[in-house]
Amino acid sequence: MTLMSVTTVISIISSVVILYLIYQLLGAKVQTSELVYGISAPLLIASPITWYLYGLLKRLNALEEELRNSISREKEKIYMASITSAQLVINNLLNQLALVDLEIKNHPKFSKETSEQYKEMLAEAAELMKQLSSVDQIDADEIKRSVSP
């Protein structure tokens, strides 16, 4: 049953019950014409009010969806701006650390194992930034998964 049907039925039942109670208290008998009024008045009143409220609910749902979409778009813009900024900082750092790599090559006594670990760390940092910037769905768990080992 729809909202309009339920509201109308409840209104009619309430109207008839109230009508009978009032006439019972007054000790009078309910006439057919009064019973018709008791049934038709809620039909005339409840239906337009229900349609109006239904329209308001639809509008409210549409506004809620619009707000959710707007928040989602704004969240995505903030995330992308943060990632872009972080990429700039990290890429600058990685480029500056390339100078350290050149210095390591100029010192033959420097540990080859440490040099290889250093190169692996630089490559891993670059790859993690690439993964972080390619997150499709902006969600805390998705972002964490993108950089987890």
ZADO-1210 file (C-alpha; in nm, 4 decimals, padded with zeros to 6 digits):
<atoms>
<atom x="00.0000" y="00.0000" z="00.0000" code="MET" pos="1"/>
<atom x="00.1251" y="00.3432" z="-00.0814" code="THR" pos="2"/>
<atom x="00.1672" y="00.6308" z="00.1600" code="LEU" pos="3"/>
<atom x="-00.1322" y="00.8055" z="00.0077" code="MET" pos="4"/>
<atom x="-00.3585" y="00.5002" z="00.0445" code="SER" pos="5"/>
<atom x="-00.2579" y="00.4372" z="00.4042" code="VAL" pos="6"/>
<atom x="-00.3014" y="00.8024" z="00.5007" code="THR" pos="7"/>
<atom x="-00.6418" y="00.8205" z="00.3341" code="THR" pos="8"/>
<atom x="-00.7666" y="00.4978" z="00.4952" code="VAL" pos="9"/>
<atom x="-00.6458" y="00.6083" z="00.8390" code="ILE" pos="10"/>
<atom x="-00.8099" y="00.9476" z="00.7915" code="SER" pos="11"/>
<atom x="-01.1431" y="00.7929" z="00.6901" code="ILE" pos="12"/>
<atom x="-01.1415" y="00.5436" z="00.9755" code="ILE" pos="13"/>
<atom x="-01.0485" y="00.8158" z="01.2252" code="SER" pos="14"/>
<atom x="-01.3199" y="01.0453" z="01.0907" code="SER" pos="15"/>
<atom x="-01.5920" y="00.7799" z="01.1126" code="VAL" pos="16"/>
<atom x="-01.4821" y="00.6670" z="01.4619" code="VAL" pos="17"/>
<atom x="-01.4789" y="01.0252" z="01.5881" code="ILE" pos="18"/>
<atom x="-01.8184" y="01.0866" z="01.4269" code="LEU" pos="19"/>
<atom x="-01.9717" y="00.7817" z="01.5963" code="TYR" pos="20"/>
<atom x="-01.8110" y="00.8666" z="01.9328" code="LEU" pos="21"/>
<atom x="-01.9433" y="01.2231" z="01.9287" code="ILE" pos="22"/>
<atom x="-02.2928" y="01.1115" z="01.8300" code="TYR" pos="23"/>
<atom x="-02.2794" y="00.8346" z="02.0940" code="GLN" pos="24"/>
<atom x="-02.1879" y="01.0915" z="02.3620" code="LEU" pos="25"/>
<atom x="-02.4714" y="01.3174" z="02.2453" code="LEU" pos="26"/>
<atom x="-02.7125" y="01.0266" z="02.2421" code="GLY" pos="27"/>
<atom x="-02.8061" y="01.0858" z="01.8793" code="ALA" pos="28"/>
<atom x="-02.8166" y="00.8559" z="01.5804" code="LYS" pos="29"/>
<atom x="-02.5690" y="00.9072" z="01.2926" code="VAL" pos="30"/>
<atom x="-02.7481" y="01.0046" z="00.9727" code="GLN" pos="31"/>
<atom x="-02.6439" y="00.8752" z="00.6298" code="THR" pos="32"/>
<atom x="-02.5577" y="01.2235" z="00.5019" code="SER" pos="33"/>
<atom x="-02.3281" y="01.2840" z="00.8003" code="GLU" pos="34"/>
<atom x="-02.1625" y="00.9499" z="00.7402" code="LEU" pos="35"/>
<atom x="-02.1054" y="01.0482" z="00.3737" code="VAL" pos="36"/>
<atom x="-01.9464" y="01.3732" z="00.4927" code="TYR" pos="37"/>
<atom x="-01.7356" y="01.1789" z="00.7428" code="GLY" pos="38"/>
<atom x="-01.5998" y="00.9634" z="00.4610" code="ILE" pos="39"/>
<atom x="-01.5728" y="01.2191" z="00.1798" code="SER" pos="40"/>
<atom x="-01.4084" y="01.4980" z="00.3849" code="ALA" pos="41"/>
<atom x="-01.0926" y="01.2933" z="00.4573" code="PRO" pos="42"/>
<atom x="-01.0812" y="01.1897" z="00.0924" code="LEU" pos="43"/>
<atom x="-01.0883" y="01.5516" z="-00.0161" code="LEU" pos="44"/>
<atom x="-00.8410" y="01.6659" z="00.2488" code="ILE" pos="45"/>
<atom x="-00.5992" y="01.3719" z="00.2900" code="ALA" pos="46"/>
<atom x="-00.5309" y="01.3099" z="-00.0781" code="SER" pos="47"/>
<atom x="-00.3949" y="01.6565" z="-00.1668" code="PRO" pos="48"/>
<atom x="-00.2005" y="01.6777" z="00.1584" code="ILE" pos="49"/>
<atom x="-00.0518" y="01.3336" z="00.1001" code="THR" pos="50"/>
<atom x="00.0461" y="01.4222" z="-00.2569" code="TRP" pos="51"/>
<atom x="00.2036" y="01.7427" z="-00.1313" code="TYR" pos="52"/>
<atom x="00.3989" y="01.5543" z="00.1377" code="LEU" pos="53"/>
<atom x="00.4988" y="01.2889" z="-00.1153" code="TYR" pos="54"/>
<atom x="00.6313" y="01.5624" z="-00.3430" code="GLY" pos="55"/>
<atom x="00.8267" y="01.7106" z="-00.0542" code="LEU" pos="56"/>
<atom x="00.9773" y="01.3708" z="00.0257" code="LEU" pos="57"/>
<atom x="01.0819" y="01.3213" z="-00.3366" code="LYS" pos="58"/>
<atom x="01.2361" y="01.6685" z="-00.3443" code="ARG" pos="59"/>
<atom x="01.4153" y="01.5993" z="-00.0158" code="LEU" pos="60"/>
<atom x="01.5548" y="01.2722" z="-00.1539" code="ASN" pos="61"/>
<atom x="01.6753" y="01.4513" z="-00.4673" code="ALA" pos="62"/>
<atom x="01.8425" y="01.7235" z="-00.2591" code="LEU" pos="63"/>
<atom x="02.0065" y="01.4623" z="-00.0371" code="GLU" pos="64"/>
<atom x="02.1458" y="01.2807" z="-00.3409" code="GLU" pos="65"/>
<atom x="02.2684" y="01.6078" z="-00.4891" code="GLU" pos="66"/>
<atom x="02.4390" y="01.6953" z="-00.1596" code="LEU" pos="67"/>
<atom x="02.6051" y="01.3530" z="-00.1398" code="ARG" pos="68"/>
<atom x="02.7341" y="01.3884" z="-00.4960" code="ASN" pos="69"/>
<atom x="02.8617" y="01.7386" z="-00.4254" code="SER" pos="70"/>
<atom x="03.0438" y="01.6224" z="-00.1124" code="ILE" pos="71"/>
<atom x="03.1908" y="01.3291" z="-00.3049" code="SER" pos="72"/>
<atom x="03.3177" y="01.5564" z="-00.5830" code="ARG" pos="73"/>
<atom x="03.4656" y="01.7990" z="-00.3303" code="GLU" pos="74"/>
<atom x="03.6316" y="01.5129" z="-00.1426" code="LYS" pos="75"/>
<atom x="03.7819" y="01.3909" z="-00.4699" code="GLU" pos="76"/>
<atom x="03.9153" y="01.7392" z="-00.5563" code="LYS" pos="77"/>
<atom x="04.0770" y="01.7730" z="-00.2133" code="ILE" pos="78"/>
<atom x="04.2293" y="01.4264" z="-00.2393" code="TYR" pos="79"/>
<atom x="04.3691" y="01.4894" z="-00.5862" code="MET" pos="80"/>
<atom x="04.5117" y="01.8267" z="-00.4796" code="ALA" pos="81"/>
<atom x="04.6756" y="01.6602" z="-00.1782" code="SER" pos="82"/>
<atom x="04.8210" y="01.3807" z="-00.3906" code="ILE" pos="83"/>
<atom x="04.9487" y="01.6235" z="-00.6532" code="THR" pos="84"/>
<atom x="05.1176" y="01.8344" z="-00.3850" code="SER" pos="85"/>
<atom x="05.2645" y="01.5291" z="-00.2157" code="ALA" pos="86"/>
<atom x="05.3911" y="01.4023" z="-00.5528" code="GLN" pos="87"/>
<atom x="05.5685" y="01.7306" z="-00.6169" code="LEU" pos="88"/>
<atom x="05.7401" y="01.7166" z="-00.2792" code="VAL" pos="89"/>
<atom x="05.8325" y="01.3480" z="-00.3089" code="ILE" pos="90"/>
<atom x="05.9506" y="01.3789" z="-00.6688" code="ASN" pos="91"/>
<atom x="06.1684" y="01.6777" z="-00.5766" code="ASN" pos="92"/>
<atom x="06.3103" y="01.4774" z="-00.2881" code="LEU" pos="93"/>
<atom x="06.3722" y="01.1738" z="-00.5116" code="LEU" pos="94"/>
<atom x="06.5480" y="01.3931" z="-00.7685" code="ASN" pos="95"/>
<atom x="06.7634" y="01.5485" z="-00.4984" code="GLN" pos="96"/>
<atom x="06.8446" y="01.2038" z="-00.3649" code="LEU" pos="97"/>
<atom x="06.9693" y="01.1131" z="-00.7141" code="ALA" pos="98"/>
<atom x="07.2610" y="01.3447" z="-00.6334" code="LEU" pos="99"/>
<atom x="07.3386" y="01.1219" z="-00.3378" code="VAL" pos="100"/>
<atom x="07.3398" y="00.8258" z="-00.5764" code="ASP" pos="101"/>
<atom x="07.5956" y="01.0064" z="-00.7941" code="LEU" pos="102"/>
<atom x="07.8120" y="01.0664" z="-00.4897" code="GLU" pos="103"/>
<atom x="07.7875" y="00.7006" z="-00.3940" code="ILE" pos="104"/>
<atom x="07.9170" y="00.6073" z="-00.7403" code="LYS" pos="105"/>
<atom x="08.2120" y="00.8461" z="-00.6925" code="ASN" pos="106"/>
<atom x="08.3175" y="00.6629" z="-00.3752" code="HIS" pos="107"/>
<atom x="08.4295" y="00.3133" z="-00.4682" code="PRO" pos="108"/>
<atom x="08.4663" y="00.2108" z="-00.1029" code="LYS" pos="109"/>
<atom x="08.0953" y="00.2661" z="-00.0369" code="PHE" pos="110"/>
<atom x="07.9095" y="-00.0612" z="00.0341" code="SER" pos="111"/>
<atom x="07.7594" y="-00.2087" z="-00.2828" code="LYS" pos="112"/>
<atom x="07.4847" y="-00.3736" z="-00.0763" code="GLU" pos="113"/>
<atom x="07.3841" y="-00.0445" z="00.0836" code="THR" pos="114"/>
<atom x="07.3955" y="00.1235" z="-00.2559" code="SER" pos="115"/>
<atom x="07.1581" y="-00.1392" z="-00.3996" code="GLU" pos="116"/>
<atom x="06.9232" y="-00.1052" z="-00.0994" code="GLN" pos="117"/>
<atom x="06.9260" y="00.2703" z="-00.1494" code="TYR" pos="118"/>
<atom x="06.8296" y="00.2331" z="-00.5169" code="LYS" pos="119"/>
<atom x="06.5532" y="-00.0123" z="-00.4237" code="GLU" pos="120"/>
<atom x="06.4162" y="00.2327" z="-00.1642" code="MET" pos="121"/>
<atom x="06.4078" y="00.5120" z="-00.4211" code="LEU" pos="122"/>
<atom x="06.2317" y="00.2883" z="-00.6739" code="ALA" pos="123"/>
<atom x="05.9826" y="00.1693" z="-00.4106" code="GLU" pos="124"/>
<atom x="05.9038" y="00.5280" z="-00.3041" code="ALA" pos="125"/>
<atom x="05.8449" y="00.6282" z="-00.6669" code="ALA" pos="126"/>
<atom x="05.6220" y="00.3237" z="-00.7256" code="GLU" pos="127"/>
<atom x="05.4168" y="00.3866" z="-00.4083" code="LEU" pos="128"/>
<atom x="05.3555" y="00.7479" z="-00.5138" code="MET" pos="129"/>
<atom x="05.2451" y="00.6219" z="-00.8547" code="LYS" pos="130"/>
<atom x="05.0028" y="00.3731" z="-00.6934" code="GLN" pos="131"/>
<atom x="04.8700" y="00.6351" z="-00.4534" code="LEU" pos="132"/>
<atom x="04.7992" y="00.8759" z="-00.7355" code="SER" pos="133"/>
<atom x="04.6110" y="00.6126" z="-00.9355" code="SER" pos="134"/>
<atom x="04.3461" y="00.5323" z="-00.6714" code="VAL" pos="135"/>
<atom x="04.0132" y="00.5006" z="-00.8536" code="ASP" pos="136"/>
<atom x="03.7739" y="00.5172" z="-00.5611" code="GLN" pos="137"/>
<atom x="03.8462" y="00.7797" z="-00.2989" code="ILE" pos="138"/>
<atom x="03.7892" y="00.5790" z="00.0128" code="ASP" pos="139"/>
<atom x="04.0092" y="00.5446" z="00.3223" code="ALA" pos="140"/>
<atom x="04.0435" y="00.1669" z="00.2849" code="ASP" pos="141"/>
<atom x="04.1146" y="00.1911" z="-00.0884" code="GLU" pos="142"/>
<atom x="04.3862" y="00.4523" z="-00.0272" code="ILE" pos="143"/>
<atom x="04.5475" y="00.2359" z="00.2415" code="LYS" pos="144"/>
<atom x="04.5314" y="-00.0700" z="00.0139" code="ARG" pos="145"/>
<atom x="04.7011" y="00.1203" z="-00.2672" code="SER" pos="146"/>
<atom x="05.0241" y="00.1585" z="-00.0692" code="VAL" pos="147"/>
<atom x="05.0136" y="-00.1510" z="00.1500" code="SER" pos="148"/>
<atom x="05.2765" y="-00.4163" z="00.0856" code="PRO" pos="149"/>
</atoms>
